[in-house]
Amino acid sequence: MTPDTLTPIILAFAALCLWQVYAGARKMWLAKRDPGAPMVKLFARAGFVQALLGALLFIANIAFNWSTLKAGLL
């Protein structure tokens, strides 16, 4: 596969990673909004882990595919 065909796939995966960051942050926000609900700490921790892993996957995706992205976008 050429960089022209791989670039949209890499960018789509990066968008999915950023969506996971958003979903995790929203989960943490919702857990803080209703402190009396059962299992709030679990949801807050799960949201933090989801956001952290999404950010790490985004960084790894861009770092690992940087040369392909550079060749495909330029």
PDB file with one MODEL, atoms N, CA, C and O in Angstrom:
MODEL        1
ATOM      1  N   MET A   1       0.837  -1.183   0.000  1.00  0.00           N
ATOM      2  CA  MET A   1       0.000   0.000   0.000  1.00  0.00           C
ATOM      3  C   MET A   1       0.879   1.243   0.000  1.00  0.00           C
ATOM      4  O   MET A   1       1.932   1.286   0.637  1.00  0.00           O
ATOM      5  N   THR A   2       0.431   2.224  -0.712  1.00  0.00           N
ATOM      6  CA  THR A   2       1.191   3.464  -0.812  1.00  0.00           C
ATOM      7  C   THR A   2       0.799   4.408   0.324  1.00  0.00           C
ATOM      8  O   THR A   2      -0.242   4.228   0.955  1.00  0.00           O
ATOM      9  N   PRO A   3       1.631   5.408   0.580  1.00  0.00           N
ATOM     10  CA  PRO A   3       1.279   6.378   1.622  1.00  0.00           C
ATOM     11  C   PRO A   3      -0.038   7.103   1.347  1.00  0.00           C
ATOM     12  O   PRO A   3      -0.734   7.511   2.278  1.00  0.00           O
ATOM     13  N   ASP A   4      -0.379   7.265   0.050  1.00  0.00           N
ATOM     14  CA  ASP A   4      -1.642   7.935  -0.274  1.00  0.00           C
ATOM     15  C   ASP A   4      -2.854   7.138   0.190  1.00  0.00           C
ATOM     16  O   ASP A   4      -3.872   7.720   0.566  1.00  0.00           O
ATOM     17  N   THR A   5      -2.755   5.816   0.166  1.00  0.00           N
ATOM     18  CA  THR A   5      -3.886   5.004   0.610  1.00  0.00           C
ATOM     19  C   THR A   5      -3.859   4.759   2.120  1.00  0.00           C
ATOM     20  O   THR A   5      -4.906   4.533   2.728  1.00  0.00           O
ATOM     21  N   LEU A   6      -2.672   4.801   2.729  1.00  0.00           N
ATOM     22  CA  LEU A   6      -2.570   4.563   4.172  1.00  0.00           C
ATOM     23  C   LEU A   6      -2.914   5.799   5.002  1.00  0.00           C
ATOM     24  O   LEU A   6      -3.378   5.672   6.135  1.00  0.00           O
ATOM     25  N   THR A   7      -2.695   6.977   4.455  1.00  0.00           N
ATOM     26  CA  THR A   7      -2.916   8.209   5.226  1.00  0.00           C
ATOM     27  C   THR A   7      -4.341   8.330   5.753  1.00  0.00           C
ATOM     28  O   THR A   7      -4.505   8.634   6.935  1.00  0.00           O
ATOM     29  N   PRO A   8      -5.392   8.108   4.943  1.00  0.00           N
ATOM     30  CA  PRO A   8      -6.748   8.210   5.501  1.00  0.00           C
ATOM     31  C   PRO A   8      -7.028   7.172   6.595  1.00  0.00           C
ATOM     32  O   PRO A   8      -7.778   7.447   7.532  1.00  0.00           O
ATOM     33  N   ILE A   9      -6.434   5.993   6.479  1.00  0.00           N
ATOM     34  CA  ILE A   9      -6.628   4.963   7.498  1.00  0.00           C
ATOM     35  C   ILE A   9      -5.968   5.393   8.804  1.00  0.00           C
ATOM     36  O   ILE A   9      -6.549   5.237   9.877  1.00  0.00           O
ATOM     37  N   ILE A  10      -4.758   5.932   8.713  1.00  0.00           N
ATOM     38  CA  ILE A  10      -4.046   6.393   9.899  1.00  0.00           C
ATOM     39  C   ILE A  10      -4.808   7.540  10.558  1.00  0.00           C
ATOM     40  O   ILE A  10      -4.951   7.572  11.780  1.00  0.00           O
ATOM     41  N   LEU A  11      -5.294   8.476   9.756  1.00  0.00           N
ATOM     42  CA  LEU A  11      -6.041   9.608  10.309  1.00  0.00           C
ATOM     43  C   LEU A  11      -7.381   9.166  10.908  1.00  0.00           C
ATOM     44  O   LEU A  11      -7.831   9.737  11.901  1.00  0.00           O
ATOM     45  N   ALA A  12      -8.012   8.168  10.319  1.00  0.00           N
ATOM     46  CA  ALA A  12      -9.265   7.658  10.883  1.00  0.00           C
ATOM     47  C   ALA A  12      -9.012   6.997  12.240  1.00  0.00           C
ATOM     48  O   ALA A  12      -9.802   7.165  13.169  1.00  0.00           O
ATOM     49  N   PHE A  13      -7.926   6.256  12.353  1.00  0.00           N
ATOM     50  CA  PHE A  13      -7.591   5.653  13.640  1.00  0.00           C
ATOM     51  C   PHE A  13      -7.253   6.732  14.670  1.00  0.00           C
ATOM     52  O   PHE A  13      -7.607   6.604  15.842  1.00  0.00           O
ATOM     53  N   ALA A  14      -6.575   7.787  14.238  1.00  0.00           N
ATOM     54  CA  ALA A  14      -6.278   8.897  15.145  1.00  0.00           C
ATOM     55  C   ALA A  14      -7.568   9.554  15.626  1.00  0.00           C
ATOM     56  O   ALA A  14      -7.671   9.945  16.788  1.00  0.00           O
ATOM     57  N   ALA A  15      -8.546   9.676  14.741  1.00  0.00           N
ATOM     58  CA  ALA A  15      -9.835  10.245  15.140  1.00  0.00           C
ATOM     59  C   ALA A  15     -10.541   9.338  16.149  1.00  0.00           C
ATOM     60  O   ALA A  15     -11.165   9.832  17.088  1.00  0.00           O
ATOM     61  N   LEU A  16     -10.451   8.020  15.968  1.00  0.00           N
ATOM     62  CA  LEU A  16     -11.034   7.095  16.940  1.00  0.00           C
ATOM     63  C   LEU A  16     -10.348   7.208  18.298  1.00  0.00           C
ATOM     64  O   LEU A  16     -11.003   7.117  19.336  1.00  0.00           O
ATOM     65  N   CYS A  17      -9.041   7.405  18.293  1.00  0.00           N
ATOM     66  CA  CYS A  17      -8.316   7.585  19.558  1.00  0.00           C
ATOM     67  C   CYS A  17      -8.780   8.851  20.268  1.00  0.00           C
ATOM     68  O   CYS A  17      -8.991   8.850  21.480  1.00  0.00           O
ATOM     69  N   LEU A  18      -8.936   9.931  19.507  1.00  0.00           N
ATOM     70  CA  LEU A  18      -9.411  11.176  20.116  1.00  0.00           C
ATOM     71  C   LEU A  18     -10.848  11.033  20.617  1.00  0.00           C
ATOM     72  O   LEU A  18     -11.220  11.647  21.617  1.00  0.00           O
ATOM     73  N   TRP A  19     -11.652  10.231  19.929  1.00  0.00           N
ATOM     74  CA  TRP A  19     -13.008   9.974  20.405  1.00  0.00           C
ATOM     75  C   TRP A  19     -12.973   9.243  21.751  1.00  0.00           C
ATOM     76  O   TRP A  19     -13.805   9.514  22.617  1.00  0.00           O
ATOM     77  N   GLN A  20     -12.042   8.340  21.937  1.00  0.00           N
ATOM     78  CA  GLN A  20     -11.903   7.634  23.214  1.00  0.00           C
ATOM     79  C   GLN A  20     -11.493   8.600  24.327  1.00  0.00           C
ATOM     80  O   GLN A  20     -11.938   8.464  25.466  1.00  0.00           O
ATOM     81  N   VAL A  21     -10.650   9.566  23.996  1.00  0.00           N
ATOM     82  CA  VAL A  21     -10.275  10.581  24.983  1.00  0.00           C
ATOM     83  C   VAL A  21     -11.513  11.372  25.391  1.00  0.00           C
ATOM     84  O   VAL A  21     -11.741  11.608  26.578  1.00  0.00           O
ATOM     85  N   TYR A  22     -12.308  11.778  24.411  1.00  0.00           N
ATOM     86  CA  TYR A  22     -13.537  12.518  24.702  1.00  0.00           C
ATOM     87  C   TYR A  22     -14.511  11.677  25.526  1.00  0.00           C
ATOM     88  O   TYR A  22     -15.089  12.173  26.492  1.00  0.00           O
ATOM     89  N   ALA A  23     -14.695  10.428  25.158  1.00  0.00           N
ATOM     90  CA  ALA A  23     -15.636   9.562  25.876  1.00  0.00           C
ATOM     91  C   ALA A  23     -15.187   9.332  27.319  1.00  0.00           C
ATOM     92  O   ALA A  23     -16.015   9.312  28.229  1.00  0.00           O
ATOM     93  N   GLY A  24     -13.899   9.160  27.531  1.00  0.00           N
ATOM     94  CA  GLY A  24     -13.381   8.983  28.883  1.00  0.00           C
ATOM     95  C   GLY A  24     -13.539  10.238  29.719  1.00  0.00           C
ATOM     96  O   GLY A  24     -13.908  10.165  30.891  1.00  0.00           O
ATOM     97  N   ALA A  25     -13.261  11.394  29.121  1.00  0.00           N
ATOM     98  CA  ALA A  25     -13.432  12.655  29.850  1.00  0.00           C
ATOM     99  C   ALA A  25     -14.903  12.895  30.187  1.00  0.00           C
ATOM    100  O   ALA A  25     -15.228  13.385  31.269  1.00  0.00           O
ATOM    101  N   ARG A  26     -15.771  12.551  29.271  1.00  0.00           N
ATOM    102  CA  ARG A  26     -17.219  12.709  29.532  1.00  0.00           C
ATOM    103  C   ARG A  26     -17.669  11.765  30.649  1.00  0.00           C
ATOM    104  O   ARG A  26     -18.488  12.136  31.490  1.00  0.00           O
ATOM    105  N   LYS A  27     -17.134  10.556  30.650  1.00  0.00           N
ATOM    106  CA  LYS A  27     -17.477   9.597  31.699  1.00  0.00           C
ATOM    107  C   LYS A  27     -17.029  10.122  33.065  1.00  0.00           C
ATOM    108  O   LYS A  27     -17.758   9.992  34.048  1.00  0.00           O
ATOM    109  N   MET A  28     -15.842  10.711  33.130  1.00  0.00           N
ATOM    110  CA  MET A  28     -15.373  11.287  34.391  1.00  0.00           C
ATOM    111  C   MET A  28     -16.251  12.457  34.812  1.00  0.00           C
ATOM    112  O   MET A  28     -16.572  12.599  35.992  1.00  0.00           O
ATOM    113  N   TRP A  29     -16.642  13.297  33.853  1.00  0.00           N
ATOM    114  CA  TRP A  29     -17.489  14.454  34.154  1.00  0.00           C
ATOM    115  C   TRP A  29     -18.859  14.009  34.664  1.00  0.00           C
ATOM    116  O   TRP A  29     -19.383  14.584  35.618  1.00  0.00           O
ATOM    117  N   LEU A  30     -19.431  13.000  34.039  1.00  0.00           N
ATOM    118  CA  LEU A  30     -20.731  12.496  34.472  1.00  0.00           C
ATOM    119  C   LEU A  30     -20.648  11.876  35.863  1.00  0.00           C
ATOM    120  O   LEU A  30     -21.589  11.983  36.648  1.00  0.00           O
ATOM    121  N   ALA A  31     -19.533  11.233  36.166  1.00  0.00           N
ATOM    122  CA  ALA A  31     -19.367  10.633  37.492  1.00  0.00           C
ATOM    123  C   ALA A  31     -19.256  11.719  38.564  1.00  0.00           C
ATOM    124  O   ALA A  31     -19.774  11.552  39.668  1.00  0.00           O
ATOM    125  N   LYS A  32     -18.595  12.810  38.252  1.00  0.00           N
ATOM    126  CA  LYS A  32     -18.476  13.903  39.221  1.00  0.00           C
ATOM    127  C   LYS A  32     -19.785  14.657  39.391  1.00  0.00           C
ATOM    128  O   LYS A  32     -20.041  15.225  40.453  1.00  0.00           O
ATOM    129  N   ARG A  33     -20.610  14.666  38.362  1.00  0.00           N
ATOM    130  CA  ARG A  33     -21.868  15.401  38.408  1.00  0.00           C
ATOM    131  C   ARG A  33     -22.870  14.761  39.357  1.00  0.00           C
ATOM    132  O   ARG A  33     -23.701  15.459  39.939  1.00  0.00           O
ATOM    133  N   ASP A  34     -22.803  13.450  39.522  1.00  0.00           N
ATOM    134  CA  ASP A  34     -23.756  12.737  40.379  1.00  0.00           C
ATOM    135  C   ASP A  34     -22.968  11.952  41.436  1.00  0.00           C
ATOM    136  O   ASP A  34     -22.807  10.739  41.304  1.00  0.00           O
ATOM    137  N   PRO A  35     -22.475  12.632  42.485  1.00  0.00           N
ATOM    138  CA  PRO A  35     -21.599  11.954  43.441  1.00  0.00           C
ATOM    139  C   PRO A  35     -22.292  10.906  44.308  1.00  0.00           C
ATOM    140  O   PRO A  35     -21.611  10.074  44.907  1.00  0.00           O
ATOM    141  N   GLY A  36     -23.610  10.919  44.395  1.00  0.00           N
ATOM    142  CA  GLY A  36     -24.296   9.960  45.249  1.00  0.00           C
ATOM    143  C   GLY A  36     -24.655   8.655  44.572  1.00  0.00           C
ATOM    144  O   GLY A  36     -25.157   7.739  45.223  1.00  0.00           O
ATOM    145  N   ALA A  37     -24.412   8.557  43.297  1.00  0.00           N
ATOM    146  CA  ALA A  37     -24.786   7.351  42.553  1.00  0.00           C
ATOM    147  C   ALA A  37     -23.870   6.190  42.939  1.00  0.00           C
ATOM    148  O   ALA A  37     -22.725   6.399  43.340  1.00  0.00           O
ATOM    149  N   PRO A  38     -24.383   4.966  42.814  1.00  0.00           N
ATOM    150  CA  PRO A  38     -23.526   3.810  43.126  1.00  0.00           C
ATOM    151  C   PRO A  38     -22.412   3.650  42.079  1.00  0.00           C
ATOM    152  O   PRO A  38     -22.607   3.943  40.899  1.00  0.00           O
ATOM    153  N   MET A  39     -21.278   3.193  42.522  1.00  0.00           N
ATOM    154  CA  MET A  39     -20.126   2.884  41.676  1.00  0.00           C
ATOM    155  C   MET A  39     -19.550   4.110  40.971  1.00  0.00           C
ATOM    156  O   MET A  39     -19.009   3.996  39.872  1.00  0.00           O
ATOM    157  N   VAL A  40     -19.664   5.284  41.599  1.00  0.00           N
ATOM    158  CA  VAL A  40     -19.151   6.508  40.988  1.00  0.00           C
ATOM    159  C   VAL A  40     -17.634   6.453  40.852  1.00  0.00           C
ATOM    160  O   VAL A  40     -17.087   6.853  39.824  1.00  0.00           O
ATOM    161  N   LYS A  41     -16.958   5.963  41.878  1.00  0.00           N
ATOM    162  CA  LYS A  41     -15.501   5.904  41.814  1.00  0.00           C
ATOM    163  C   LYS A  41     -15.040   4.988  40.691  1.00  0.00           C
ATOM    164  O   LYS A  41     -14.051   5.277  40.017  1.00  0.00           O
ATOM    165  N   LEU A  42     -15.754   3.882  40.486  1.00  0.00           N
ATOM    166  CA  LEU A  42     -15.394   2.963  39.406  1.00  0.00           C
ATOM    167  C   LEU A  42     -15.553   3.629  38.048  1.00  0.00           C
ATOM    168  O   LEU A  42     -14.686   3.493  37.184  1.00  0.00           O
ATOM    169  N   PHE A  43     -16.658   4.351  37.850  1.00  0.00           N
ATOM    170  CA  PHE A  43     -16.874   5.033  36.580  1.00  0.00           C
ATOM    171  C   PHE A  43     -15.852   6.135  36.360  1.00  0.00           C
ATOM    172  O   PHE A  43     -15.389   6.331  35.236  1.00  0.00           O
ATOM    173  N   ALA A  44     -15.495   6.857  37.414  1.00  0.00           N
ATOM    174  CA  ALA A  44     -14.488   7.911  37.281  1.00  0.00           C
ATOM    175  C   ALA A  44     -13.129   7.318  36.913  1.00  0.00           C
ATOM    176  O   ALA A  44     -12.426   7.846  36.051  1.00  0.00           O
ATOM    177  N   ARG A  45     -12.766   6.224  37.567  1.00  0.00           N
ATOM    178  CA  ARG A  45     -11.486   5.574  37.241  1.00  0.00           C
ATOM    179  C   ARG A  45     -11.504   4.993  35.828  1.00  0.00           C
ATOM    180  O   ARG A  45     -10.521   5.093  35.094  1.00  0.00           O
ATOM    181  N   ALA A  46     -12.620   4.392  35.458  1.00  0.00           N
ATOM    182  CA  ALA A  46     -12.728   3.832  34.107  1.00  0.00           C
ATOM    183  C   ALA A  46     -12.629   4.940  33.062  1.00  0.00           C
ATOM    184  O   ALA A  46     -11.998   4.754  32.022  1.00  0.00           O
ATOM    185  N   GLY A  47     -13.242   6.079  33.327  1.00  0.00           N
ATOM    186  CA  GLY A  47     -13.145   7.202  32.408  1.00  0.00           C
ATOM    187  C   GLY A  47     -11.723   7.718  32.291  1.00  0.00           C
ATOM    188  O   GLY A  47     -11.265   8.051  31.198  1.00  0.00           O
ATOM    189  N   PHE A  48     -11.022   7.785  33.425  1.00  0.00           N
ATOM    190  CA  PHE A  48      -9.631   8.240  33.406  1.00  0.00           C
ATOM    191  C   PHE A  48      -8.758   7.279  32.603  1.00  0.00           C
ATOM    192  O   PHE A  48      -7.944   7.708  31.786  1.00  0.00           O
ATOM    193  N   VAL A  49      -8.929   5.995  32.835  1.00  0.00           N
ATOM    194  CA  VAL A  49      -8.137   4.993  32.108  1.00  0.00           C
ATOM    195  C   VAL A  49      -8.463   5.046  30.619  1.00  0.00           C
ATOM    196  O   VAL A  49      -7.562   4.951  29.785  1.00  0.00           O
ATOM    197  N   GLN A  50      -9.724   5.197  30.283  1.00  0.00           N
ATOM    198  CA  GLN A  50     -10.125   5.264  28.878  1.00  0.00           C
ATOM    199  C   GLN A  50      -9.517   6.494  28.203  1.00  0.00           C
ATOM    200  O   GLN A  50      -9.011   6.399  27.085  1.00  0.00           O
ATOM    201  N   ALA A  51      -9.564   7.630  28.866  1.00  0.00           N
ATOM    202  CA  ALA A  51      -8.993   8.848  28.294  1.00  0.00           C
ATOM    203  C   ALA A  51      -7.476   8.742  28.180  1.00  0.00           C
ATOM    204  O   ALA A  51      -6.902   9.162  27.175  1.00  0.00           O
ATOM    205  N   LEU A  52      -6.829   8.193  29.184  1.00  0.00           N
ATOM    206  CA  LEU A  52      -5.380   8.049  29.163  1.00  0.00           C
ATOM    207  C   LEU A  52      -4.926   7.108  28.049  1.00  0.00           C
ATOM    208  O   LEU A  52      -3.998   7.423  27.304  1.00  0.00           O
ATOM    209  N   LEU A  53      -5.575   5.963  27.938  1.00  0.00           N
ATOM    210  CA  LEU A  53      -5.194   5.011  26.887  1.00  0.00           C
ATOM    211  C   LEU A  53      -5.496   5.557  25.491  1.00  0.00           C
ATOM    212  O   LEU A  53      -4.740   5.313  24.551  1.00  0.00           O
ATOM    213  N   GLY A  54      -6.588   6.286  25.357  1.00  0.00           N
ATOM    214  CA  GLY A  54      -6.878   6.914  24.067  1.00  0.00           C
ATOM    215  C   GLY A  54      -5.809   7.912  23.671  1.00  0.00           C
ATOM    216  O   GLY A  54      -5.402   7.968  22.511  1.00  0.00           O
ATOM    217  N   ALA A  55      -5.351   8.703  24.640  1.00  0.00           N
ATOM    218  CA  ALA A  55      -4.290   9.673  24.358  1.00  0.00           C
ATOM    219  C   ALA A  55      -2.980   8.967  24.018  1.00  0.00           C
ATOM    220  O   ALA A  55      -2.272   9.378  23.099  1.00  0.00           O
ATOM    221  N   LEU A  56      -2.658   7.910  24.753  1.00  0.00           N
ATOM    222  CA  LEU A  56      -1.426   7.167  24.470  1.00  0.00           C
ATOM    223  C   LEU A  56      -1.479   6.501  23.092  1.00  0.00           C
ATOM    224  O   LEU A  56      -0.485   6.493  22.366  1.00  0.00           O
ATOM    225  N   LEU A  57      -2.627   5.949  22.737  1.00  0.00           N
ATOM    226  CA  LEU A  57      -2.764   5.347  21.402  1.00  0.00           C
ATOM    227  C   LEU A  57      -2.646   6.395  20.308  1.00  0.00           C
ATOM    228  O   LEU A  57      -2.061   6.133  19.257  1.00  0.00           O
ATOM    229  N   PHE A  58      -3.196   7.581  20.545  1.00  0.00           N
ATOM    230  CA  PHE A  58      -3.088   8.657  19.558  1.00  0.00           C
ATOM    231  C   PHE A  58      -1.629   9.050  19.355  1.00  0.00           C
ATOM    232  O   PHE A  58      -1.169   9.182  18.221  1.00  0.00           O
ATOM    233  N   ILE A  59      -0.910   9.234  20.446  1.00  0.00           N
ATOM    234  CA  ILE A  59       0.502   9.622  20.359  1.00  0.00           C
ATOM    235  C   ILE A  59       1.316   8.527  19.668  1.00  0.00           C
ATOM    236  O   ILE A  59       2.145   8.818  18.806  1.00  0.00           O
ATOM    237  N   ALA A  60       1.080   7.277  20.043  1.00  0.00           N
ATOM    238  CA  ALA A  60       1.816   6.170  19.427  1.00  0.00           C
ATOM    239  C   ALA A  60       1.487   6.047  17.945  1.00  0.00           C
ATOM    240  O   ALA A  60       2.373   5.778  17.133  1.00  0.00           O
ATOM    241  N   ASN A  61       0.245   6.239  17.594  1.00  0.00           N
ATOM    242  CA  ASN A  61      -0.167   6.144  16.195  1.00  0.00           C
ATOM    243  C   ASN A  61       0.537   7.202  15.348  1.00  0.00           C
ATOM    244  O   ASN A  61       1.062   6.897  14.277  1.00  0.00           O
ATOM    245  N   ILE A  62       0.547   8.430  15.823  1.00  0.00           N
ATOM    246  CA  ILE A  62       1.188   9.500  15.059  1.00  0.00           C
ATOM    247  C   ILE A  62       2.709   9.293  15.020  1.00  0.00           C
ATOM    248  O   ILE A  62       3.335   9.467  13.974  1.00  0.00           O
ATOM    249  N   ALA A  63       3.296   8.924  16.159  1.00  0.00           N
ATOM    250  CA  ALA A  63       4.745   8.737  16.196  1.00  0.00           C
ATOM    251  C   ALA A  63       5.189   7.571  15.305  1.00  0.00           C
ATOM    252  O   ALA A  63       6.177   7.682  14.579  1.00  0.00           O
ATOM    253  N   PHE A  64       4.466   6.471  15.363  1.00  0.00           N
ATOM    254  CA  PHE A  64       4.852   5.292  14.584  1.00  0.00           C
ATOM    255  C   PHE A  64       4.654   5.513  13.092  1.00  0.00           C
ATOM    256  O   PHE A  64       5.433   5.009  12.282  1.00  0.00           O
ATOM    257  N   ASN A  65       3.624   6.257  12.722  1.00  0.00           N
ATOM    258  CA  ASN A  65       3.287   6.446  11.306  1.00  0.00           C
ATOM    259  C   ASN A  65       3.696   7.817  10.777  1.00  0.00           C
ATOM    260  O   ASN A  65       3.196   8.253   9.740  1.00  0.00           O
ATOM    261  N   TRP A  66       4.596   8.497  11.475  1.00  0.00           N
ATOM    262  CA  TRP A  66       4.955   9.859  11.077  1.00  0.00           C
ATOM    263  C   TRP A  66       5.521   9.913   9.657  1.00  0.00           C
ATOM    264  O   TRP A  66       5.153  10.806   8.894  1.00  0.00           O
ATOM    265  N   SER A  67       6.391   8.998   9.287  1.00  0.00           N
ATOM    266  CA  SER A  67       6.994   9.036   7.959  1.00  0.00           C
ATOM    267  C   SER A  67       5.939   8.793   6.876  1.00  0.00           C
ATOM    268  O   SER A  67       5.980   9.418   5.817  1.00  0.00           O
ATOM    269  N   THR A  68       5.010   7.899   7.138  1.00  0.00           N
ATOM    270  CA  THR A  68       3.936   7.642   6.176  1.00  0.00           C
ATOM    271  C   THR A  68       3.029   8.848   6.045  1.00  0.00           C
ATOM    272  O   THR A  68       2.619   9.203   4.940  1.00  0.00           O
ATOM    273  N   LEU A  69       2.714   9.476   7.160  1.00  0.00           N
ATOM    274  CA  LEU A  69       1.878  10.667   7.111  1.00  0.00           C
ATOM    275  C   LEU A  69       2.574  11.801   6.368  1.00  0.00           C
ATOM    276  O   LEU A  69       1.953  12.507   5.574  1.00  0.00           O
ATOM    277  N   LYS A  70       3.859  11.970   6.631  1.00  0.00           N
ATOM    278  CA  LYS A  70       4.618  13.025   5.964  1.00  0.00           C
ATOM    279  C   LYS A  70       4.631  12.798   4.463  1.00  0.00           C
ATOM    280  O   LYS A  70       4.458  13.738   3.689  1.00  0.00           O
ATOM    281  N   ALA A  71       4.833  11.564   4.052  1.00  0.00           N
ATOM    282  CA  ALA A  71       4.874  11.255   2.618  1.00  0.00           C
ATOM    283  C   ALA A  71       3.491  11.355   1.984  1.00  0.00           C
ATOM    284  O   ALA A  71       3.369  11.750   0.824  1.00  0.00           O
ATOM    285  N   GLY A  72       2.460  11.005   2.728  1.00  0.00           N
ATOM    286  CA  GLY A  72       1.121  11.018   2.163  1.00  0.00           C
ATOM    287  C   GLY A  72       0.483  12.389   2.118  1.00  0.00           C
ATOM    288  O   GLY A  72      -0.365  12.650   1.265  1.00  0.00           O
ATOM    289  N   LEU A  73       0.879  13.278   3.033  1.00  0.00           N
ATOM    290  CA  LEU A  73       0.266  14.603   3.094  1.00  0.00           C
ATOM    291  C   LEU A  73       1.020  15.642   2.283  1.00  0.00           C
ATOM    292  O   LEU A  73       0.455  16.678   1.930  1.00  0.00           O
ATOM    293  N   LEU A  74       2.278  15.385   1.985  1.00  0.00           N
ATOM    294  CA  LEU A  74       3.069  16.376   1.235  1.00  0.00           C
ATOM    295  C   LEU A  74       3.130  16.074  -0.230  1.00  0.00           C
ATOM    296  O   LEU A  74       3.756  16.815  -0.988  1.00  0.00           O
TER     297      LEU A  74
ENDMDL
END
